[in-house]
């Protein structure tokens, strides 16, 4: 392990309520599920935990409710070695929660109630400027307000910092944001939302990545589940495959990928090598239940 890279993660923090079920209910149907778990989650928090467990020196910018879930999450991040000085406890909002069902194949459906996540503001971004200045890379997602995402990307770019956007969950983005991005890491669904191209193989991934590059993004990585990831940089275009495993729960696989990716990149790995490392971490995560409970540690890899 080299010197710990400084990583700033900006994003959401939730408590995940997870129920295992044989099959997803159809509208109007009530079914009896199986195991219930209460697991810390949220895309921002998952990515911060993944980066910390895999060797990064991580600071996390987020808002939690001043409630039992907020206190539990804050304690959890501190145990993971994450710098929590940028996390606010909001007395007027509940902590974010996610209701997750996982079927017998490991696929999931998720509904998120943002709570305090929606109160993270542009002012919070500027208050954290000194953390932007010392970070090697900034990682952000879309479970917070879009103007906050835009401002963070703009500030990082103005400081000459690399910002990686994981555009999840899928939503439309203003075109001005793309030239700020060192890298974008959508999955197939998010890629289709951003480009209009339905991704199902290497050719369609290449077509979509060309559109994203034309928008001004420097590097594109499209995650493709068990097929691996399509990479488009100035030096390389193609699919990097991943090991096939039996998936138990795909929750947080993408977050594990992104957390691992930033650690590898700021440790000096090339993009292809970083993606290969991130795929290994993500593949390991789908063999375990839950979000943060499934994220591997450095020693596991």
C-alpha angles and dihedrals in degrees: 000000000000126000110311111264119228110241127181114202118192120189153070132343121197143163109237120218105199129191124185115218137171092231136001115259119248118230110293094015126120117202134180110246132197134228118014122206135181106211131169110249146144122137095257094047093044091053092046091051092047092051092047095048091048095053109278128133096232134194117187124208111198147118127244131184116255090245142099094283091048093051091047093050094046091052090048094053091049090052088053090056094249119151103243099179090110094053115104124204105217112208093195099055135053120240115266116267133193126205108210132184120191121196131208092273093054094253117135144203119209135193116187128201101198099204110163091003089077090059096062101116145197087252089059089055093054092043087060094052094119089057089053089051095056098037120105090206138004121216122196139168138190105258088099130064113298095229087058091051091049093049092049091051091048093049093047091050092048089054093049092247127146112247122192117199120202098194095210133173095035114260141140117274130205110252092234092071098064099072089056092061126099088187141359122203112192126162121227095277094047091046091055090050092052099041109019089237117124105222117213105135143014095279095053090044089053091049092051093046091053089057092050092048089050088055088061106265113143098211133015128201117180113193112216105186115235090000091068123231137313112226126199118180134144089269105034143033123182150078121295106203127218134213115271114239137164105265117224097174128355094197110130095005089123091045091051089050093053095045091050092044095057092047092052093045096051090044086064102260118145117249094259092051091045091052091049090052091046092051091053091052093046093047091053091050095059091061090068134059124254138015113278090012089066099048112111128228127234091258091055090062 
